[in-house]
Amino acid sequence: MSLPPYTEDEPSRADVDAWRGLAVLEFGQNWCGWCQGAAPHVEAALRLAKAAEPELRHVRIADGKGRPLGRSFRVKLWPTLIVLRDGAEVARVVRPDDTGAIRAALGV
């Protein structure tokens, strides 16, 4: 598993709110040092989570000033991972520096 780049193509908040099952929205930027440093930890935690819940959705969103989805979740620092269950936020991890906090947020 290799993480895809952050994408400028973001879903609407209404679409995200309608998602079913477990999902992770990851906000950051491809050039962000914090995001690059967290990537191996995010990847390792997601690998474990997908083993337990194969339908897990992970979307990497290129965040920044004026980006509506990040603003709707009040994202301030990158990377920020928002864990959703059936469209509702159940956990949030900001600037993870190991897999522990991500695994705890995902319940693995």
TATA-V766091 format. One record per residue. RES is the residue in one small letter. SS is DSSP state (hx for helix, st for strand, lp for the rest). PHI is phi in whole degrees, 0 to 359 (NA if undefined). D_FIRST is the distance of its C-alpha to the first C-alpha in Angstrom with 2 decimals. Layout:
<<RES & SS & PHI & D_FIRST> <RES & SS & PHI & D_FIRST>>
This chain:
<<m & lp & NA & 0.00> <s & lp & 231 & 3.75> <l & lp & 291 & 6.60> <p & lp & 286 & 9.28> <p & lp & 294 & 12.75> <y & lp & 296 & 15.27> <t & st & 250 & 17.34> <e & lp & 284 & 21.12> <d & lp & 276 & 21.19> <e & lp & 257 & 21.56> <p & lp & 289 & 22.65> <s & lp & 283 & 26.12> <r & hx & 297 & 26.88> <a & hx & 297 & 28.62> <d & hx & 296 & 25.55> <v & hx & 299 & 23.45> <d & hx & 298 & 26.38> <a & hx & 270 & 26.40> <w & lp & 300 & 22.79> <r & lp & 250 & 22.81> <g & lp & 86 & 20.63> <l & st & 272 & 18.20> <a & st & 215 & 16.67> <v & st & 233 & 15.56> <l & st & 261 & 17.04> <e & st & 246 & 16.00> <f & st & 257 & 18.83> <g & st & 182 & 18.94> <q & lp & 217 & 19.29> <n & lp & 299 & 17.38> <w & lp & 273 & 20.34> <c & lp & 286 & 20.61> <g & hx & 298 & 20.60> <w & hx & 298 & 20.07> <c & hx & 294 & 16.93> <q & hx & 296 & 15.58> <g & hx & 292 & 16.65> <a & hx & 279 & 15.08> <a & hx & 307 & 11.56> <p & hx & 297 & 10.47> <h & hx & 289 & 12.35> <v & hx & 298 & 10.99> <e & hx & 299 & 7.32> <a & hx & 296 & 8.93> <a & hx & 293 & 11.24> <l & hx & 294 & 9.17> <r & hx & 300 & 7.40> <l & hx & 294 & 11.13> <a & hx & 295 & 12.43> <k & hx & 291 & 10.58> <a & hx & 295 & 11.92> <a & hx & 276 & 15.26> <e & lp & 221 & 15.14> <p & lp & 301 & 13.00> <e & lp & 275 & 14.68> <l & lp & 306 & 13.50> <r & st & 258 & 13.56> <h & st & 232 & 12.01> <v & st & 235 & 13.95> <r & st & 261 & 14.20> <i & st & 253 & 17.89> <a & st & 287 & 19.79> <d & lp & 261 & 22.65> <g & lp & 169 & 26.12> <k & lp & 305 & 29.81> <g & lp & 81 & 30.88> <r & lp & 278 & 27.50> <p & hx & 296 & 28.57> <l & hx & 292 & 25.54> <g & hx & 299 & 25.06> <r & hx & 292 & 28.82> <s & hx & 294 & 29.03> <f & lp & 262 & 26.81> <r & lp & 55 & 28.81> <v & lp & 288 & 25.91> <k & lp & 242 & 27.57> <l & lp & 235 & 25.03> <w & lp & 246 & 21.52> <p & lp & 284 & 18.93> <t & st & 239 & 20.04> <l & st & 253 & 17.92> <i & st & 253 & 20.00> <v & st & 264 & 19.25> <l & st & 241 & 21.09> <r & st & 234 & 22.43> <d & lp & 52 & 24.23> <g & lp & 82 & 24.45> <a & st & 252 & 26.03> <e & st & 293 & 24.77> <v & st & 243 & 24.51> <a & st & 198 & 23.03> <r & st & 214 & 22.32> <v & st & 231 & 20.75> <v & st & 244 & 21.93> <r & lp & 49 & 20.80> <p & lp & 293 & 18.95> <d & lp & 241 & 19.30> <d & lp & 200 & 17.66> <t & lp & 278 & 15.58> <g & hx & 306 & 18.91> <a & hx & 293 & 19.91> <i & hx & 291 & 16.62> <r & hx & 299 & 16.58> <a & hx & 297 & 20.25> <a & hx & 296 & 19.87> <l & hx & 272 & 17.41> <g & lp & 75 & 19.67> <v & lp & 236 & 17.40>>
